[in-house]
Amino acid sequence: MTDKTDLPAIPDHLSINPRSKFYNEEILQHDIGVRFKGKERNDVEEYCISEGWIKTAAPKALDRFGQPMLIKSKGEVEVFFR
């Protein structure tokens, strides 16, 4: 397990999609958890703490590039290192 002093700062906005400008591979190498409205979520594609939203993939809908459509949900967002 990594030492807490070695962890980088948690960014305000992060995406797991490499095509996004908010993608950061260095941060994603660490095990990050997202708590949305008090419940831990494992299906978050993108989040923004300051604006209070997360994006999750729609079950079946695809965009014109074949990527899953994202559903934006607003609420309290907490991000932490596991």
Summary of the structure (lengths in Angstrom):
residues: 82
radius of gyration: 13.3
end to end distance: 9.5
largest distance: 42.7
contacts: 181
relative contact order: 0.25
helix: 9%
strand: 48%
